[in-house]
């Protein structure tokens, strides 16, 4: 929706009126154009989609996640690039335009010497503009890269054991000072990001928590850069991997044939958070999954009862669940309405409910599922979605592409499975909680969080 139309729509909604027919037609037309472009974009190979997003960063048109998804940011960036080079601004690029875009990005990368640059001190994987950050020095806890004029400085850190606590470090950095104005801050169990404005420069800080040499540790970096080189800082953020997988080392050829050794016992598979499950009655939970071997819900072995293969919505039996069955009135999700998603997050072996705000989008023509625009991780699949009155409108569907960029989860379009789909699975009837008006996110988390449990698979 263009800005003037959005302002008019908000004013009319405040007055309790309806959009004029012409405004409604314009909005439907814009939504239809977005969905048509999104569907066409998502037919491309994921590698091509990511390459376009990365290239748009280098042309200065995109500031979002390189995730292969088609959100509003990607569409806006494509339109801006197309208009600048004289192409049709339909939110898509044909084969020739994509080749031209990639060539422009490669030229911009070469101009600054952008290349993969593992950090020998902190162990993080980086991609840096080595023609700008041309000098590196060791520090006590990492490395420092500097430009020749001192206008861009990047520093990495590895903090171990007792220092590996995100909260105190975040508390030191989250507030503005006389010389530093904080413009964005977000803290999650496994990472935090803080951005700030300095005198004539910008700053980006990210720290993440993980395991190094079997012990808890933090890895992170801070970069100060001129505002004119924001696109370079964004490219660095997309290339930062705090805990990269180790590179396999090929053993040297043996001079003497060693005696055969018995094979080591197989390593047990690592359990990983796969989705959020909703307890719908004693010993029974619902979630949305693809392939899930040896499922466990809330730490209890789970057995698949039935599943809708078209949507992934599934019912499981898990005896001994401690979570309380959900109680919520069901309703249909209305396009354009605000939504709240309550999902599980695992940190340090324990789970906690999180609430994320989003918006229900209009479904594409002929589609059986709706769409949800929200900043979610793939592990939010199966999470319940509510309207602002606290009524249950659906489940978050499956999405394969990762959505984080430098620790920040951007707004992304997700499938929205109607809550009534649980009834179609012959699931149990859900007790309806009373609806008393607009609900606060904190109250919803307290009420619904007790009915959630993490679903893990091997």
Secondary structure, DSSP 8 states (H G I E B T S, - for coil): --HHHHHHHHHHHHTT----HHHHHHHHHHHHHHHHHHHHHTTS-HHHHHHHHHHHHHTT---S--SS---HHHHHHHHHHHHHHT---SS---HHHHHHHHHHHHHHHHHHTEEE---TTT--B-EEETTTS-EEEE-SSSEEEE-TTSS-EEEEEEEEGGG--HHHHHHHHSS-BTTBEEEEEEEETTEEEEEEE-SSEEEEEEEEEEEETTEEEEEEEEEEEEGGGHHHHHHHHHT-BTT-----------SS---------------EEEEEEEEEETTEEEEE-SS-SS-EETTEE-EEEEE-TTT-EEEEE-TT--S---B--B----TT-EEEEEEEEEETTEEEEEEEEEEEE---TT-SSEEEEE---GGGTT-EEEETTS-EEEEE----S--EETTEE--EEEEEEETTHHHHTT----B-----S---HHHHHHHHGGGEEEEEE-
